[in-house]
Amino acid sequence: MADQFTLPRNVLLGKNALEASEAAIKGLGRKAFVVTGKIVTRAGIVATLTGYLEKWGIEYVVFNDITGEPTDQMIEAGVKTYKETGCDFLIAIGGGSPLDSAKAIAAMTVLPGKISDYLGKDINGNFPPMVLIPTTAGTGSEATKFTVITDTQKGVKMLLKGNRLLPDLAVIDSTFTLTSPPDITAATGMDALTHAIEAYTSRKGFTLTDIYSLSAIKRIFKYLPIAYSSGSDEKAREEMQIAAFEAGVSINNASVTLVHGMSRPIGALFHVPHGISNAMLIKECLEFALDGCYERFGAIAREIGAAGYDTSDEEASKAFINELDKLCKHCNIPTLTQYGIRKQEFDAVKEKMAKDAMASGSPSNTIKAVTKEDLIRIYDRLW
């Protein structure tokens, strides 16, 4: 069976990418629905975008009600405002939450019912055009056909997908990430690393995804510590945003595995930011998966300089885990306890979390076979 490889329809990358996007954005519509959040608005980044829109003669409406990770209620509010204001295309600017929200809003301006109706289905339709502008280096949402939305009634983070959710234009300018504080830099950077490693060790990976994911892994191990410790380092910021895009392309085509499957329920039930919940889990999850593909983890170790070519795959795999542990410590990734989660409350829902994780389908992409009982044991090891 042939492997399919998909990308955003158009990508502008580098300094002044937004300024250079005039012709591309003008061709998408006359009135933009700008999806963002209050933090990005306060940072002045939205004003930079709207300044260009005014200069280019494009009308706009700003919807900055994406507070935290997106929920079905936020999406419904966005759809209502989009329709009421007569917009004809969307621009999302911010971290993964506004970008994911714009995808869901675009789909639900056309599709009937509720966003939760589309869980497990391929989302398709003639959606309005979308421009995605990331201001963090991590989620890679600008490169993927995925959106993660919380179903508030069921307490489940829904992974929704469809090729029509890929943006018409991705504008990637690392200067927007310079104001990102260390904790956000760490969370988003670890999210990108998780994407890249999971894509490389996924059953669905193939030659092209291997190229993108290994490149992202090398960049992140080199530049995330610098971006975390020296946020104004432009080179590190630029490399991290390239890595986030590469990792996004990787999961778009090879999907995610165990870590993401297990982290979504933690995020949904304990309101832990997605990148942090991934980082909390990554070491334990990958240690579990090691013996399923020593060759792959060994290759990662050699790429990042943690092992030589004369080292066995098993030994190299363990060296990779050690480097991963060092990176997590450098970025001050909290434990569940440090985050304020109580073990008694966690234990009360770990069965549900394991069930929800398995139902998402992500753990089954892991090269090593995974059961619900395995997930419960991994959750236990987090303590």
MISETOR-18315 format. One record per residue (C-alpha): residue in one letter; z, y, x. Coordinates in steps of 0.001 Angstrom, whole numbers, padded with zeros to 6 digits. Layout:
N
type/up/north/east
A/Z/Y/X
...
***
This chain:
383
type/up/north/east
M/000000/000000/000000
A/-000946/003449/001337
D/001779/005994/002155
Q/001545/009343/000382
F/002526/012518/002243
T/003018/015775/000320
L/003864/019332/001381
P/004245/022732/-000311
R/000851/024158/-001218
N/001212/027111/001179
V/003764/027980/003899
L/004377/031256/005732
L/006675/030796/008728
G/008174/033260/011199
K/009410/036835/011496
N/007952/039180/008879
A/006818/036199/006791
L/007851/037997/003589
E/005944/041133/004548
A/002908/038952/005288
S/003079/037241/001891
E/001691/040167/-000141
A/-001727/038674/-000905
A/-000334/035222/-001642
I/002353/036535/-004023
K/000021/038991/-005754
G/-002250/036095/-006618
L/000473/034254/-008537
G/001235/036670/-011385
R/002080/040177/-012524
K/005816/039925/-013369
A/008232/037958/-011194
F/011425/036262/-012360
V/013662/036554/-009282
V/016239/033744/-009206
T/019171/034338/-006876
G/022956/034581/-006570
K/025453/037374/-006219
I/026220/036685/-002535
V/022563/037112/-001570
T/022358/040220/-003743
R/025466/041719/-002105
A/024050/040987/001358
G/021108/043260/000568
I/018536/040490/000936
V/017416/040692/-002708
A/016886/044443/-002274
T/014549/043696/000643
L/012492/041429/-001620
T/012425/043797/-004596
G/011491/046652/-002265
Y/008355/044771/-001284
L/007603/043871/-004913
E/007798/047551/-005874
K/005575/048500/-002952
W/003043/045859/-004021
G/003079/046954/-007659
I/004602/043726/-008975
E/007067/044001/-011870
Y/010221/041894/-011673
V/013428/040841/-013406
V/016418/039779/-011276
F/018428/036803/-012565
N/021392/036565/-010194
D/023592/034298/-012304
I/023416/031241/-010038
T/027084/030977/-009087
G/027815/027987/-006884
E/025813/024821/-007318
P/023479/024885/-010349
T/024439/023436/-013713
D/022446/022655/-016844
Q/024077/025714/-018476
M/022780/028051/-015749
I/019303/026575/-016177
E/019367/027105/-019951
A/020439/030740/-019436
G/017648/031241/-016908
V/014993/029766/-019203
K/016148/031991/-022066
T/015977/035155/-019911
Y/012595/034164/-018418
K/011063/033797/-021875
E/012678/036939/-023272
T/011489/039157/-020419
G/007842/038051/-020388
C/007695/036921/-016761
D/004796/034763/-015612
F/005963/033377/-012229
L/009189/032785/-010305
I/010521/033828/-006911
A/013749/032203/-005737
I/015629/033704/-002801
G/018876/032324/-001411
G/020366/028985/-000420
G/019605/025645/-002022
S/021230/026553/-005334
P/018833/029385/-006339
L/015865/027410/-005007
D/016805/024266/-006951
S/017528/026407/-010020
A/014095/028039/-009939
K/012427/024621/-009937
A/014430/023500/-012972
I/013901/026808/-014805
A/010148/026673/-014136
A/009965/023143/-015552
M/012072/023891/-018625
T/010029/026958/-019590
V/007353/024408/-020498
L/009082/021085/-021221
P/010900/020308/-024504
G/014548/019266/-024783
K/017255/019608/-022130
I/017055/019237/-018372
S/019249/016106/-018593
D/016510/014411/-020658
Y/014431/014172/-017481
L/016859/012216/-015322
G/015028/009167/-013990
K/011634/010470/-015115
D/008789/012021/-013139
I/008856/015710/-014074
N/005319/016868/-014738
G/003585/019704/-016550
N/001682/022946/-016157
F/004624/024971/-014811
P/004523/028669/-013847
P/003891/029345/-010130
M/006879/029381/-007758
V/007698/031134/-004487
L/010746/029797/-002615
I/012420/031904/000098
P/015385/030194/001827
T/018164/032330/003316
T/020038/029362/004791
A/018853/026651/007171
G/019759/023411/005509
T/018745/022250/002077
G/015004/022192/002738
S/014486/022736/-000999
E/011456/024892/-000166
A/009739/021715/001083
T/010735/019185/-001578
K/009858/017884/-005031
F/013587/017487/-005795
T/016152/019560/-007635
V/019845/018705/-008040
I/021458/019988/-011246
T/024926/019156/-012572
D/025155/017718/-016081
T/028348/019481/-017220
Q/028950/017098/-020122
K/028838/013912/-018050
G/030166/015340/-014762
V/027130/013983/-012895
K/024900/015626/-010311
M/021398/014747/-011466
L/018680/014202/-008867
L/015486/015237/-010634
K/012028/014940/-009134
G/008316/015516/-009613
N/005470/016700/-007376
R/004972/019713/-009661
L/008372/020965/-008443
L/006886/021678/-005009
P/006457/025443/-004600
D/003112/027193/-004555
L/004407/029213/-001602
A/007313/028754/000833
V/008270/031885/002816
I/010413/030955/005824
D/011823/033890/007800
S/014857/033150/009964
T/015989/036805/009974
F/017355/036144/006464
T/019768/033568/007935
L/021364/035913/010510
T/024059/037018/008041
S/025028/033425/007186
P/028734/032937/008089
P/029863/030015/010290
D/031094/027802/007418
I/027773/028120/005554
T/025847/027613/008809
A/027795/024387/009407
A/027458/023087/005837
T/023735/023761/005571
G/023007/022587/009111
M/024795/019301/008506
D/022871/018924/005248
A/019595/019257/007171
L/020796/016748/009770
T/021736/014310/007020
H/018256/014688/005504
A/016549/014001/008816
I/018665/010973/009771
E/018459/009447/006299
A/014669/009885/006179
Y/014334/008243/009593
T/016479/005280/008532
S/015103/004963/004991
R/013163/001962/003702
K/010581/004500/002498
G/010003/006109/005903
F/006648/005842/007696
T/004762/007320/010642
L/004453/010938/009446
T/008047/011178/008179
D/009260/009738/011498
I/007536/012598/013368
Y/009130/015291/011183
S/012598/013722/011014
L/012966/013038/014756
S/011827/016574/015548
A/014432/017966/013132
I/017216/015782/014562
K/016503/016962/018129
R/016469/020627/017083
I/019703/020363/015088
F/021727/018611/017800
K/020591/021295/020262
Y/020727/024441/018125
L/023337/023936/015362
P/026288/024306/017783
I/024748/027571/019038
A/023995/028928/015543
Y/027530/028006/014453
S/029253/029644/017441
S/026831/032562/017952
G/025403/033507/014581
S/023350/036395/015946
D/021367/034109/018283
E/017839/034591/016916
K/016348/031621/018774
A/018965/029230/017385
R/018502/030602/013869
E/014735/030243/014084
E/014942/026672/015389
M/017449/025705/012692
Q/015209/027014/009933
I/012241/025097/011313
A/014467/021999/011468
A/015600/022455/007871
F/011962/022644/006757
E/011039/019561/008815
A/013980/017649/007359
G/013004/018762/003849
V/009465/017478/004383
S/010970/014200/005630
I/013099/013516/002556
N/010339/014729/000271
N/008292/011769/001462
A/010875/009186/002616
S/013794/010079/000317
V/017519/010049/001128
T/019858/007067/001408
L/023547/006250/001383
V/025120/009576/002384
H/023474/011629/-000340
G/024068/008958/-002945
M/027804/009018/-002200
S/028158/012774/-001690
R/026717/013903/-005034
P/029619/012425/-007076
I/032166/014092/-004756
G/030395/017405/-005308
A/030205/016928/-009071
L/033833/015914/-009607
F/035660/017865/-006875
H/033313/020873/-006539
V/032770/020358/-002819
P/029650/022190/-001545
H/026820/019737/-001026
G/026457/020184/002741
I/030192/019765/003304
S/030430/016599/001195
N/027509/015156/003195
A/029223/016051/006464
M/032528/014503/005297
L/030714/011225/004658
I/028040/011056/007318
K/029954/009292/010106
E/031468/006579/007887
C/028218/005971/006000
L/026061/005738/009107
E/028573/003503/010909
F/028276/001150/007928
A/024457/001241/008133
L/024190/000813/011944
D/023786/-002938/012101
G/020972/-002743/009556
C/018730/-000883/012008
Y/020130/-000606/015533
E/016579/000031/016737
R/016262/003216/014648
F/019699/004627/015484
G/019113/003726/019142
A/015863/005695/019085
I/017733/008735/017718
A/020324/008430/020513
R/017574/008466/023137
E/015812/011428/021528
I/018985/013548/021682
G/019848/012402/025213
A/022914/010373/024211
A/021519/007145/025716
G/018917/006052/028234
Y/015955/003736/027760
D/017761/000999/029687
T/020611/001009/027110
S/020540/-001641/024380
D/019839/-000465/020847
E/023347/-001479/019738
E/025056/000467/022527
A/022731/003443/022002
S/023552/003421/018277
K/027253/003705/019070
A/026532/006541/021502
F/024705/008339/018682
I/027774/008019/016412
N/029920/009528/019195
E/027567/012526/019493
L/027571/012907/015720
D/031371/012926/015702
K/031409/015620/018406
L/028999/017776/016387
C/031142/017470/013239
K/034240/018469/015213
H/032439/021415/016829
C/031483/022661/013354
N/035038/022145/012019
I/033968/019855/009175
P/037060/019326/006986
T/038404/015991/005802
L/039010/015378/002100
T/042702/016140/002625
Q/041977/019361/004505
Y/039687/020407/001684
G/042592/020042/-000754
I/041571/016835/-002529
R/044475/014555/-003471
K/044112/010847/-002739
Q/045584/009843/-006118
E/042975/011914/-007989
F/040205/010626/-005724
D/041235/006982/-006184
A/041279/007448/-009954
V/037525/008201/-009998
K/036166/006273/-007014
E/034864/003465/-009277
K/032924/006047/-011317
M/031667/007718/-008151
A/030451/004415/-006703
K/028754/003550/-010003
D/027088/006994/-010230
A/025994/006760/-006592
M/024337/003371/-007134
A/022719/004603/-010354
S/021083/007491/-008451
G/018994/004974/-006499
S/019590/006683/-003152
P/021873/004036/-001553
S/019250/001335/-002158
N/016844/003208/000163
T/019163/002326/003069
I/017596/-000288/005357
K/020818/-002320/005126
A/021591/-003835/001716
V/024312/-001881/-000107
T/026554/-002865/-003038
K/028908/-000865/-005249
E/031837/-002612/-003516
D/030535/-001394/-000143
L/030591/002174/-001457
I/034186/001833/-002653
R/035200/000566/000807
I/033455/003539/002454
Y/035203/005954/000054
D/038520/004308/001041
R/037771/004803/004746
L/037487/008565/004255
W/041289/008622/004111
***
